[in-house]
């Protein structure tokens, strides 16, 4: 039996596509082994969101070929989409697959094996096969048919429902790597959710490159998709991936609040709390719009988790502009802030902007914002002390010599309980007692469903 190993870099969409490619290989009879073991085929789903992501993608491709020089190394995803010529010159790479051709993975591998075998037998033209199977699409117009029937996490499935982006933020390469928006048909999504539910999955996370744009290409919308997924029996929770502030209006939030399976956990992308910086970023909202959206969410949901992303050190960001972001973040009262230092990305307008911020200043601002984040996170977690919460249990872990079973609340707070019972994929009612550490709340079991 041929062996295959896969490695994922980047976002949840990439993670979904990697799981889908793994299941294609399994269906074709491949044994899946860890990436650190020798395999006949290595598949690296690359990322290109930053220059560092490009570098990591190249490193993993070289690592795979070094692990087994006779293996077939497949480079898929955003790095090879934006740097196809560079990837084609890489001697570690045997197959290049663009962002709409992953469903052809098995066929391309088999073709490569056959052509490589024939070339070796002829003792000349050994490299001829590589050129023939490089297949970079034009960031296609149709939604690629990939699906999963189960998830490696067992309890929670990330489900890609949308691809591409039309926003063209000045710092972002992804529209060039993923193309324009395209969405999966609602009935296809529902069918996949039904399959996942039949295989024991209790929670689905709807994800996309620009999830808020779902359905705009074929006359549908995200709210309708959520309502359809909500009807699937066996699914207990629906969680949403990153949303843009513009989708948060009264009707959207009011209708979501009617759906009992919806988790009150909203990741609203901010990037900056300064209007001048948002304008340079080409973001399509201002801080007033963002704040209004947060107020709407809190109007219809009880103590929801509102998380966000913030980029520090964007070109032209002054100390005063950064302080505006700090003040705005504290004013909103996020439950968690994901902090990124601006990384110049070749090929984007921001890379050509004047007044690039020094790395030392980016680091200083990042550390300052992280201190605020730690305070906001602790404030949010403390609100749940002595409260009863529903937890979807996931796995057993060891903390300071003590065994715990851990899972997440609907707000995505991590909860630990002391028990020897196997609670994997079970819903448990708990009473939160104290903070175990900066990331985990300790609770006692009230009821197991």
Buried (B, 14 or more C-beta within 10 A) or exposed (E): EBBBBBBBBBBBBBBBBBBBBBBBBEEBEBEEBEBEEEBBBBBBBBBBBBBEBBEBBBEBBBBBBEBBEEBBBBBBBBBBBBBBEEBBEBEBBBBBBBBBBBBBBBEBBEBBBEBBEEBEEEEEEEEEBBEEBBBBBEBBEEBBEBBBBBBEBBBBBBBBBBBBBEBEBBBBBBBBBBBBBBBBBBEBBBEBBBBBBEBEBBBBBBBBBBBBBBBBBEEBBBBBBBBBBBEBEEBBBBBBBBBBBBBBEEEBBEBBBEBEBBBBBBBBBBBBBBBBBBEBBBBEBBBEBBBBBBEBBBEBBEEBBBBBBBBBBBBBBEEEBBBBBBEBBEEBEBBBBBBBBBBBBEEBBBBEBEEBBEEEBBEBBBEBBEEBBEEBBEEBBEEBEEEEBBBBBBBBEEBEEEEBBBBBBBBBBBBBBEBEEEBBBBBBBBBBEEBBEEEBBBBEBEEEE
